[in-house]
Amino acid sequence: MAAPPPHLPPVPVRASLRELAVYFTRLGFVAFGGPAVHIAMMQDDLVERRRWVDRHYFLDMLAATQLVPGPNSTEMVIHIGHLHQGLRGLVVAGFCFIMPAFLIVLGLSIAYVAAGMLPQVGALFYGIQPVIVAIVLVAVVKLAGSACRTPATALLAVAAALIALSGWLGTVWIILLGGTVGLLLHLARTRTLASALLPLMLMLAPHGAALAVASTPTLAGLFAFFLTVGATSMGSGYVIASYLSSGLVQRLGWLTSTQLVDAIAVGQMTPGPVFTTAAFAGYVIMAGEAQDVWRGVAGALVSTIAIFLPAFVIVWLMAPWVARMRTLRPLGAFLDGVNAAVVGAIAATSILLLQAAVFNLAQPVWSLTMGAFTIDIPALLLFAASAVLLLRRSAPNSTWLVGGGAVVGLLLQWSAGVY
């Protein structure tokens, strides 16, 4: 094996470019369950078994990814690629991890648009959607436990949720505002200003891309929107639901609320990064009612490139500073505020998702009318049962729950004579 470039840090065992490609391609096909599962799999495989990464350095990388925007597990993959083979390893590891999920999501997107109007497909998502809402809400509960540890951060999360529900600000601005509040609280305690400006400037800089989004769907508009998402999203991977809700559903109207829930469902039921939800959204938007496959593929590809591109750039810039990231207290304070705002934004989005999955359905199975709302009782019970199961200490894998929801949906709508 050729000697590594002199600028790369030492590792117990150095992987070749081919080994990186093979391992992360396989991981991209089997990594179900979200970022926490991806990171746990890498810790077991790459730290304990293959010894590609030192345990302490792995923790440093994990801490660093928590302090910057982007999908945490994907950034860990990119970090490890860079650690072993520099810039080439960074690109190869990230590409190989993302590509399997992209291809699977693209295939599901094509089938969804082509067959989405068939009763059986509607029945399938009838059962999946309440489960997805439960998954997102339980994620909010768990995130709140770590993100809202003080009265100030709890109040910040509530304020973020109320602002998101009002539609007054988009998710990007809510998150930036939350980080700014966290930073100001830190300044109030330490009375320092200069050292706190850098993280705020880094977070504000990419937001200008959002202003370029057009009012009608275009590839340039999709690229600008998802570039902004990738450059500013922090916290849970589920925050993408809040971005899509405030941006593509409420502000631009490129997606419907039902398509949003379906997009999250596809991202949840497939392996790899949750951010490949962008591929589904891009395909559905560009394929449109005409079901133009090639425009849809272009939309999926552009959206995926845009949402993941910032992660590659951020890791490349951050790699030399990984060991020092945790010592930057202003950055940590900014992150505290961001995390609280993220919890609030996701909570608000989950309420909107619940409305789309349970209330005023086009083909309810057993409905109960209350004023202006028609509640589908089986869908509500499916949501509640999923939430209870997920909150248990020995919770089932969310992928199995999504599959179970699909089966229940088919049976319920078949029994109601929908198809």
Contacts in CASP RR format, 6 or more apart in sequence:
PFRMAT RR
TARGET T0000
AUTHOR 0000-0000-0000
METHOD contacts of the structure
MODEL  1
MAAPPPHLPPVPVRASLRELAVYFTRLGFVAFGGPAVHIAMMQDDLVERR
RWVDRHYFLDMLAATQLVPGPNSTEMVIHIGHLHQGLRGLVVAGFCFIMP
AFLIVLGLSIAYVAAGMLPQVGALFYGIQPVIVAIVLVAVVKLAGSACRT
PATALLAVAAALIALSGWLGTVWIILLGGTVGLLLHLARTRTLASALLPL
MLMLAPHGAALAVASTPTLAGLFAFFLTVGATSMGSGYVIASYLSSGLVQ
RLGWLTSTQLVDAIAVGQMTPGPVFTTAAFAGYVIMAGEAQDVWRGVAGA
LVSTIAIFLPAFVIVWLMAPWVARMRTLRPLGAFLDGVNAAVVGAIAATS
ILLLQAAVFNLAQPVWSLTMGAFTIDIPALLLFAASAVLLLRRSAPNSTW
LVGGGAVVGLLLQWSAGVY
1 14 0 8 1.000
1 16 0 8 1.000
4 14 0 8 1.000
4 84 0 8 1.000
4 85 0 8 1.000
5 86 0 8 1.000
7 86 0 8 1.000
8 83 0 8 1.000
8 84 0 8 1.000
8 85 0 8 1.000
8 86 0 8 1.000
9 57 0 8 1.000
9 83 0 8 1.000
11 52 0 8 1.000
11 53 0 8 1.000
11 54 0 8 1.000
11 57 0 8 1.000
11 83 0 8 1.000
11 84 0 8 1.000
12 51 0 8 1.000
12 52 0 8 1.000
12 53 0 8 1.000
12 54 0 8 1.000
13 50 0 8 1.000
13 51 0 8 1.000
13 52 0 8 1.000
14 52 0 8 1.000
14 84 0 8 1.000
15 23 0 8 1.000
15 50 0 8 1.000
15 52 0 8 1.000
15 81 0 8 1.000
15 84 0 8 1.000
15 85 0 8 1.000
16 84 0 8 1.000
16 85 0 8 1.000
17 85 0 8 1.000
17 88 0 8 1.000
17 89 0 8 1.000
17 92 0 8 1.000
20 80 0 8 1.000
20 81 0 8 1.000
20 84 0 8 1.000
20 85 0 8 1.000
20 89 0 8 1.000
20 92 0 8 1.000
20 93 0 8 1.000
20 96 0 8 1.000
21 92 0 8 1.000
21 93 0 8 1.000
21 96 0 8 1.000
23 45 0 8 1.000
23 46 0 8 1.000
24 77 0 8 1.000
24 92 0 8 1.000
24 93 0 8 1.000
24 94 0 8 1.000
24 96 0 8 1.000
24 97 0 8 1.000
25 96 0 8 1.000
25 97 0 8 1.000
25 99 0 8 1.000
25 100 0 8 1.000
27 38 0 8 1.000
27 41 0 8 1.000
27 42 0 8 1.000
27 77 0 8 1.000
27 97 0 8 1.000
27 272 0 8 1.000
28 96 0 8 1.000
28 97 0 8 1.000
28 98 0 8 1.000
28 99 0 8 1.000
28 100 0 8 1.000
28 101 0 8 1.000
28 271 0 8 1.000
28 272 0 8 1.000
29 100 0 8 1.000
29 271 0 8 1.000
30 271 0 8 1.000
31 37 0 8 1.000
31 38 0 8 1.000
31 41 0 8 1.000
31 73 0 8 1.000
31 97 0 8 1.000
31 271 0 8 1.000
31 272 0 8 1.000
32 270 0 8 1.000
32 271 0 8 1.000
32 272 0 8 1.000
32 397 0 8 1.000
32 399 0 8 1.000
33 271 0 8 1.000
33 397 0 8 1.000
33 398 0 8 1.000
33 399 0 8 1.000
34 73 0 8 1.000
34 237 0 8 1.000
34 272 0 8 1.000
34 274 0 8 1.000
35 71 0 8 1.000
35 72 0 8 1.000
35 73 0 8 1.000
35 236 0 8 1.000
35 237 0 8 1.000
35 273 0 8 1.000
35 274 0 8 1.000
38 73 0 8 1.000
38 76 0 8 1.000
38 77 0 8 1.000
38 272 0 8 1.000
38 273 0 8 1.000
39 62 0 8 1.000
39 72 0 8 1.000
39 73 0 8 1.000
39 76 0 8 1.000
42 58 0 8 1.000
42 73 0 8 1.000
42 76 0 8 1.000
42 77 0 8 1.000
42 80 0 8 1.000
43 58 0 8 1.000
46 52 0 8 1.000
46 53 0 8 1.000
46 58 0 8 1.000
46 80 0 8 1.000
47 53 0 8 1.000
47 54 0 8 1.000
47 55 0 8 1.000
47 58 0 8 1.000
52 80 0 8 1.000
52 84 0 8 1.000
53 61 0 8 1.000
53 80 0 8 1.000
53 83 0 8 1.000
57 83 0 8 1.000
57 322 0 8 1.000
57 323 0 8 1.000
60 322 0 8 1.000
60 323 0 8 1.000
60 325 0 8 1.000
60 326 0 8 1.000
61 76 0 8 1.000
61 79 0 8 1.000
61 80 0 8 1.000
61 83 0 8 1.000
61 322 0 8 1.000
62 72 0 8 1.000
62 76 0 8 1.000
63 325 0 8 1.000
63 326 0 8 1.000
64 79 0 8 1.000
64 318 0 8 1.000
64 321 0 8 1.000
64 322 0 8 1.000
64 325 0 8 1.000
64 326 0 8 1.000
65 72 0 8 1.000
65 75 0 8 1.000
65 76 0 8 1.000
65 79 0 8 1.000
66 72 0 8 1.000
66 235 0 8 1.000
66 335 0 8 1.000
67 325 0 8 1.000
67 326 0 8 1.000
67 328 0 8 1.000
67 331 0 8 1.000
67 332 0 8 1.000
67 335 0 8 1.000
68 75 0 8 1.000
68 234 0 8 1.000
68 314 0 8 1.000
68 318 0 8 1.000
69 203 0 8 1.000
69 230 0 8 1.000
69 231 0 8 1.000
69 232 0 8 1.000
69 233 0 8 1.000
69 234 0 8 1.000
69 310 0 8 1.000
69 314 0 8 1.000
70 230 0 8 1.000
70 231 0 8 1.000
70 233 0 8 1.000
70 234 0 8 1.000
70 275 0 8 1.000
70 310 0 8 1.000
70 311 0 8 1.000
70 314 0 8 1.000
71 230 0 8 1.000
71 233 0 8 1.000
71 237 0 8 1.000
71 273 0 8 1.000
71 274 0 8 1.000
71 275 0 8 1.000
71 308 0 8 1.000
71 311 0 8 1.000
72 235 0 8 1.000
72 237 0 8 1.000
73 272 0 8 1.000
73 273 0 8 1.000
74 94 0 8 1.000
74 97 0 8 1.000
74 98 0 8 1.000
74 273 0 8 1.000
74 275 0 8 1.000
74 308 0 8 1.000
74 311 0 8 1.000
75 311 0 8 1.000
75 314 0 8 1.000
75 315 0 8 1.000
77 93 0 8 1.000
77 94 0 8 1.000
77 97 0 8 1.000
78 90 0 8 1.000
78 93 0 8 1.000
78 94 0 8 1.000
78 311 0 8 1.000
78 312 0 8 1.000
78 315 0 8 1.000
79 315 0 8 1.000
79 319 0 8 1.000
79 322 0 8 1.000
80 93 0 8 1.000
81 89 0 8 1.000
81 90 0 8 1.000
81 92 0 8 1.000
81 93 0 8 1.000
81 94 0 8 1.000
82 89 0 8 1.000
82 90 0 8 1.000
82 93 0 8 1.000
82 315 0 8 1.000
82 316 0 8 1.000
82 319 0 8 1.000
83 319 0 8 1.000
85 92 0 8 1.000
87 316 0 8 1.000
90 312 0 8 1.000
90 315 0 8 1.000
90 316 0 8 1.000
91 312 0 8 1.000
94 308 0 8 1.000
94 312 0 8 1.000
97 272 0 8 1.000
97 273 0 8 1.000
98 272 0 8 1.000
98 273 0 8 1.000
98 276 0 8 1.000
98 304 0 8 1.000
98 308 0 8 1.000
100 271 0 8 1.000
100 272 0 8 1.000
101 267 0 8 1.000
101 270 0 8 1.000
101 271 0 8 1.000
101 272 0 8 1.000
101 273 0 8 1.000
101 276 0 8 1.000
102 276 0 8 1.000
102 279 0 8 1.000
102 300 0 8 1.000
102 304 0 8 1.000
104 270 0 8 1.000
104 271 0 8 1.000
105 266 0 8 1.000
105 267 0 8 1.000
105 270 0 8 1.000
105 276 0 8 1.000
105 277 0 8 1.000
105 279 0 8 1.000
105 280 0 8 1.000
105 300 0 8 1.000
106 279 0 8 1.000
106 283 0 8 1.000
106 297 0 8 1.000
106 300 0 8 1.000
108 266 0 8 1.000
108 270 0 8 1.000
108 280 0 8 1.000
109 266 0 8 1.000
109 279 0 8 1.000
109 280 0 8 1.000
109 282 0 8 1.000
109 283 0 8 1.000
109 284 0 8 1.000
109 287 0 8 1.000
109 296 0 8 1.000
109 300 0 8 1.000
110 283 0 8 1.000
110 293 0 8 1.000
112 121 0 8 1.000
112 262 0 8 1.000
112 266 0 8 1.000
112 280 0 8 1.000
112 284 0 8 1.000
113 283 0 8 1.000
113 284 0 8 1.000
113 287 0 8 1.000
113 288 0 8 1.000
113 291 0 8 1.000
113 296 0 8 1.000
114 291 0 8 1.000
115 121 0 8 1.000
116 122 0 8 1.000
118 419 0 8 1.000
119 413 0 8 1.000
119 418 0 8 1.000
119 419 0 8 1.000
120 410 0 8 1.000
120 419 0 8 1.000
122 363 0 8 1.000
122 413 0 8 1.000
123 409 0 8 1.000
123 410 0 8 1.000
123 412 0 8 1.000
123 413 0 8 1.000
123 414 0 8 1.000
123 418 0 8 1.000
123 419 0 8 1.000
124 406 0 8 1.000
124 409 0 8 1.000
124 410 0 8 1.000
125 258 0 8 1.000
125 261 0 8 1.000
125 262 0 8 1.000
125 265 0 8 1.000
125 406 0 8 1.000
126 361 0 8 1.000
126 363 0 8 1.000
126 365 0 8 1.000
126 379 0 8 1.000
126 409 0 8 1.000
126 412 0 8 1.000
126 413 0 8 1.000
127 379 0 8 1.000
127 382 0 8 1.000
127 405 0 8 1.000
127 406 0 8 1.000
127 408 0 8 1.000
127 409 0 8 1.000
127 410 0 8 1.000
127 412 0 8 1.000
128 262 0 8 1.000
128 265 0 8 1.000
128 269 0 8 1.000
128 402 0 8 1.000
128 403 0 8 1.000
128 405 0 8 1.000
128 406 0 8 1.000
128 409 0 8 1.000
129 258 0 8 1.000
129 261 0 8 1.000
129 262 0 8 1.000
129 265 0 8 1.000
129 353 0 8 1.000
129 356 0 8 1.000
129 357 0 8 1.000
129 379 0 8 1.000
130 357 0 8 1.000
130 358 0 8 1.000
130 379 0 8 1.000
130 380 0 8 1.000
130 382 0 8 1.000
130 383 0 8 1.000
130 386 0 8 1.000
130 405 0 8 1.000
131 265 0 8 1.000
131 382 0 8 1.000
131 383 0 8 1.000
131 386 0 8 1.000
131 401 0 8 1.000
131 402 0 8 1.000
131 403 0 8 1.000
131 404 0 8 1.000
131 405 0 8 1.000
132 261 0 8 1.000
132 264 0 8 1.000
132 265 0 8 1.000
132 268 0 8 1.000
132 353 0 8 1.000
132 357 0 8 1.000
132 402 0 8 1.000
133 261 0 8 1.000
133 350 0 8 1.000
133 353 0 8 1.000
133 354 0 8 1.000
133 357 0 8 1.000
133 358 0 8 1.000
133 383 0 8 1.000
134 383 0 8 1.000
134 384 0 8 1.000
134 386 0 8 1.000
134 387 0 8 1.000
134 390 0 8 1.000
134 401 0 8 1.000
135 268 0 8 1.000
135 386 0 8 1.000
135 390 0 8 1.000
135 398 0 8 1.000
135 401 0 8 1.000
135 402 0 8 1.000
136 238 0 8 1.000
136 241 0 8 1.000
136 264 0 8 1.000
136 346 0 8 1.000
136 349 0 8 1.000
136 350 0 8 1.000
136 353 0 8 1.000
137 347 0 8 1.000
137 350 0 8 1.000
137 354 0 8 1.000
137 387 0 8 1.000
138 387 0 8 1.000
138 390 0 8 1.000
138 391 0 8 1.000
139 236 0 8 1.000
139 238 0 8 1.000
139 346 0 8 1.000
140 238 0 8 1.000
140 343 0 8 1.000
140 344 0 8 1.000
140 346 0 8 1.000
140 347 0 8 1.000
140 350 0 8 1.000
141 391 0 8 1.000
143 235 0 8 1.000
143 236 0 8 1.000
143 339 0 8 1.000
143 342 0 8 1.000
143 343 0 8 1.000
143 346 0 8 1.000
144 154 0 8 1.000
144 157 0 8 1.000
144 343 0 8 1.000
146 339 0 8 1.000
147 153 0 8 1.000
147 157 0 8 1.000
147 336 0 8 1.000
147 339 0 8 1.000
147 340 0 8 1.000
147 342 0 8 1.000
147 343 0 8 1.000
148 154 0 8 1.000
148 156 0 8 1.000
148 157 0 8 1.000
148 340 0 8 1.000
148 343 0 8 1.000
152 182 0 8 1.000
152 185 0 8 1.000
153 336 0 8 1.000
153 337 0 8 1.000
153 339 0 8 1.000
153 340 0 8 1.000
154 340 0 8 1.000
156 178 0 8 1.000
156 181 0 8 1.000
156 182 0 8 1.000
156 337 0 8 1.000
156 340 0 8 1.000
156 341 0 8 1.000
157 340 0 8 1.000
157 341 0 8 1.000
157 343 0 8 1.000
157 344 0 8 1.000
157 347 0 8 1.000
158 344 0 8 1.000
160 174 0 8 1.000
160 177 0 8 1.000
160 178 0 8 1.000
160 340 0 8 1.000
160 341 0 8 1.000
160 342 0 8 1.000
160 343 0 8 1.000
160 344 0 8 1.000
160 345 0 8 1.000
160 348 0 8 1.000
161 344 0 8 1.000
161 345 0 8 1.000
161 347 0 8 1.000
161 348 0 8 1.000
162 348 0 8 1.000
163 169 0 8 1.000
163 174 0 8 1.000
164 170 0 8 1.000
164 171 0 8 1.000
164 174 0 8 1.000
164 242 0 8 1.000
164 246 0 8 1.000
164 344 0 8 1.000
164 345 0 8 1.000
164 348 0 8 1.000
164 349 0 8 1.000
165 348 0 8 1.000
165 351 0 8 1.000
165 352 0 8 1.000
167 246 0 8 1.000
167 250 0 8 1.000
169 177 0 8 1.000
170 246 0 8 1.000
170 247 0 8 1.000
170 251 0 8 1.000
171 239 0 8 1.000
171 242 0 8 1.000
171 243 0 8 1.000
171 245 0 8 1.000
171 246 0 8 1.000
171 247 0 8 1.000
171 345 0 8 1.000
172 207 0 8 1.000
172 210 0 8 1.000
172 228 0 8 1.000
172 229 0 8 1.000
172 232 0 8 1.000
172 243 0 8 1.000
173 207 0 8 1.000
174 341 0 8 1.000
174 344 0 8 1.000
174 345 0 8 1.000
175 232 0 8 1.000
175 233 0 8 1.000
175 234 0 8 1.000
175 239 0 8 1.000
175 338 0 8 1.000
175 341 0 8 1.000
175 342 0 8 1.000
175 345 0 8 1.000
176 203 0 8 1.000
176 204 0 8 1.000
176 207 0 8 1.000
176 232 0 8 1.000
177 341 0 8 1.000
178 337 0 8 1.000
178 338 0 8 1.000
178 340 0 8 1.000
178 341 0 8 1.000
179 200 0 8 1.000
179 203 0 8 1.000
179 334 0 8 1.000
179 335 0 8 1.000
179 336 0 8 1.000
179 337 0 8 1.000
179 338 0 8 1.000
179 341 0 8 1.000
180 200 0 8 1.000
180 334 0 8 1.000
181 337 0 8 1.000
181 341 0 8 1.000
182 333 0 8 1.000
182 334 0 8 1.000
182 336 0 8 1.000
182 337 0 8 1.000
182 340 0 8 1.000
183 196 0 8 1.000
183 199 0 8 1.000
183 200 0 8 1.000
183 330 0 8 1.000
183 333 0 8 1.000
183 334 0 8 1.000
183 337 0 8 1.000
185 333 0 8 1.000
185 337 0 8 1.000
186 196 0 8 1.000
186 329 0 8 1.000
186 330 0 8 1.000
186 332 0 8 1.000
186 333 0 8 1.000
186 334 0 8 1.000
187 193 0 8 1.000
187 196 0 8 1.000
190 329 0 8 1.000
192 330 0 8 1.000
195 330 0 8 1.000
196 330 0 8 1.000
196 333 0 8 1.000
196 334 0 8 1.000
198 330 0 8 1.000
198 331 0 8 1.000
199 328 0 8 1.000
199 330 0 8 1.000
199 331 0 8 1.000
199 332 0 8 1.000
199 334 0 8 1.000
200 334 0 8 1.000
203 232 0 8 1.000
203 334 0 8 1.000
206 227 0 8 1.000
206 228 0 8 1.000
206 231 0 8 1.000
206 232 0 8 1.000
206 310 0 8 1.000
207 228 0 8 1.000
207 231 0 8 1.000
207 232 0 8 1.000
208 228 0 8 1.000
209 224 0 8 1.000
209 225 0 8 1.000
209 227 0 8 1.000
209 228 0 8 1.000
209 231 0 8 1.000
210 224 0 8 1.000
210 225 0 8 1.000
210 228 0 8 1.000
212 220 0 8 1.000
212 221 0 8 1.000
212 224 0 8 1.000
213 221 0 8 1.000
213 224 0 8 1.000
213 225 0 8 1.000
213 252 0 8 1.000
214 220 0 8 1.000
214 221 0 8 1.000
215 252 0 8 1.000
217 254 0 8 1.000
217 285 0 8 1.000
217 286 0 8 1.000
219 286 0 8 1.000
219 298 0 8 1.000
219 299 0 8 1.000
219 302 0 8 1.000
222 282 0 8 1.000
222 285 0 8 1.000
222 286 0 8 1.000
222 299 0 8 1.000
222 302 0 8 1.000
222 303 0 8 1.000
222 306 0 8 1.000
223 302 0 8 1.000
223 303 0 8 1.000
223 305 0 8 1.000
223 306 0 8 1.000
224 306 0 8 1.000
225 247 0 8 1.000
225 248 0 8 1.000
225 252 0 8 1.000
225 306 0 8 1.000
226 278 0 8 1.000
226 302 0 8 1.000
226 303 0 8 1.000
226 304 0 8 1.000
226 306 0 8 1.000
226 307 0 8 1.000
227 306 0 8 1.000
227 307 0 8 1.000
227 309 0 8 1.000
227 310 0 8 1.000
229 240 0 8 1.000
229 243 0 8 1.000
229 278 0 8 1.000
229 306 0 8 1.000
229 307 0 8 1.000
230 275 0 8 1.000
230 306 0 8 1.000
230 307 0 8 1.000
230 308 0 8 1.000
230 309 0 8 1.000
230 310 0 8 1.000
230 311 0 8 1.000
231 310 0 8 1.000
233 239 0 8 1.000
233 240 0 8 1.000
233 243 0 8 1.000
234 335 0 8 1.000
234 338 0 8 1.000
234 339 0 8 1.000
234 342 0 8 1.000
235 338 0 8 1.000
235 339 0 8 1.000
235 342 0 8 1.000
236 342 0 8 1.000
236 346 0 8 1.000
237 274 0 8 1.000
237 275 0 8 1.000
238 264 0 8 1.000
238 274 0 8 1.000
238 346 0 8 1.000
239 342 0 8 1.000
239 345 0 8 1.000
239 346 0 8 1.000
240 264 0 8 1.000
240 274 0 8 1.000
240 275 0 8 1.000
240 277 0 8 1.000
240 278 0 8 1.000
241 260 0 8 1.000
241 264 0 8 1.000
241 277 0 8 1.000
241 346 0 8 1.000
241 349 0 8 1.000
241 350 0 8 1.000
241 353 0 8 1.000
242 342 0 8 1.000
242 345 0 8 1.000
242 346 0 8 1.000
242 348 0 8 1.000
242 349 0 8 1.000
244 255 0 8 1.000
244 260 0 8 1.000
244 263 0 8 1.000
244 264 0 8 1.000
244 277 0 8 1.000
244 281 0 8 1.000
245 257 0 8 1.000
245 260 0 8 1.000
245 349 0 8 1.000
245 352 0 8 1.000
245 353 0 8 1.000
246 345 0 8 1.000
246 349 0 8 1.000
248 254 0 8 1.000
248 255 0 8 1.000
248 260 0 8 1.000
248 281 0 8 1.000
248 285 0 8 1.000
249 255 0 8 1.000
249 256 0 8 1.000
249 257 0 8 1.000
249 260 0 8 1.000
249 352 0 8 1.000
254 285 0 8 1.000
255 263 0 8 1.000
255 281 0 8 1.000
255 284 0 8 1.000
255 285 0 8 1.000
257 352 0 8 1.000
257 353 0 8 1.000
257 355 0 8 1.000
257 356 0 8 1.000
258 356 0 8 1.000
259 281 0 8 1.000
259 284 0 8 1.000
260 353 0 8 1.000
260 356 0 8 1.000
261 353 0 8 1.000
261 356 0 8 1.000
261 357 0 8 1.000
262 280 0 8 1.000
263 277 0 8 1.000
263 280 0 8 1.000
263 281 0 8 1.000
263 284 0 8 1.000
264 277 0 8 1.000
264 353 0 8 1.000
265 402 0 8 1.000
266 277 0 8 1.000
266 280 0 8 1.000
267 274 0 8 1.000
267 276 0 8 1.000
267 277 0 8 1.000
267 280 0 8 1.000
268 274 0 8 1.000
268 398 0 8 1.000
268 399 0 8 1.000
268 402 0 8 1.000
269 399 0 8 1.000
269 402 0 8 1.000
269 403 0 8 1.000
270 276 0 8 1.000
273 308 0 8 1.000
275 307 0 8 1.000
275 308 0 8 1.000
276 304 0 8 1.000
278 303 0 8 1.000
278 304 0 8 1.000
278 306 0 8 1.000
278 307 0 8 1.000
279 300 0 8 1.000
279 301 0 8 1.000
279 303 0 8 1.000
279 304 0 8 1.000
280 300 0 8 1.000
281 303 0 8 1.000
282 296 0 8 1.000
282 299 0 8 1.000
282 300 0 8 1.000
282 302 0 8 1.000
282 303 0 8 1.000
283 296 0 8 1.000
283 297 0 8 1.000
283 299 0 8 1.000
283 300 0 8 1.000
284 296 0 8 1.000
285 296 0 8 1.000
285 299 0 8 1.000
286 292 0 8 1.000
286 295 0 8 1.000
286 296 0 8 1.000
286 298 0 8 1.000
286 299 0 8 1.000
286 300 0 8 1.000
287 293 0 8 1.000
287 295 0 8 1.000
287 296 0 8 1.000
288 295 0 8 1.000
288 296 0 8 1.000
318 325 0 8 1.000
325 331 0 8 1.000
354 383 0 8 1.000
357 379 0 8 1.000
357 383 0 8 1.000
358 375 0 8 1.000
358 376 0 8 1.000
358 379 0 8 1.000
358 380 0 8 1.000
358 383 0 8 1.000
359 373 0 8 1.000
359 374 0 8 1.000
359 375 0 8 1.000
359 376 0 8 1.000
360 373 0 8 1.000
360 374 0 8 1.000
361 367 0 8 1.000
361 374 0 8 1.000
361 376 0 8 1.000
361 379 0 8 1.000
363 413 0 8 1.000
363 418 0 8 1.000
364 374 0 8 1.000
364 376 0 8 1.000
364 379 0 8 1.000
365 376 0 8 1.000
365 377 0 8 1.000
365 378 0 8 1.000
365 379 0 8 1.000
365 412 0 8 1.000
365 413 0 8 1.000
365 415 0 8 1.000
365 416 0 8 1.000
365 418 0 8 1.000
366 376 0 8 1.000
366 377 0 8 1.000
366 378 0 8 1.000
366 416 0 8 1.000
367 374 0 8 1.000
367 375 0 8 1.000
367 376 0 8 1.000
367 377 0 8 1.000
368 374 0 8 1.000
368 375 0 8 1.000
368 377 0 8 1.000
369 375 0 8 1.000
378 412 0 8 1.000
382 405 0 8 1.000
382 408 0 8 1.000
382 409 0 8 1.000
386 401 0 8 1.000
386 405 0 8 1.000
389 395 0 8 1.000
389 396 0 8 1.000
389 401 0 8 1.000
390 396 0 8 1.000
390 398 0 8 1.000
390 401 0 8 1.000
413 419 0 8 1.000
END
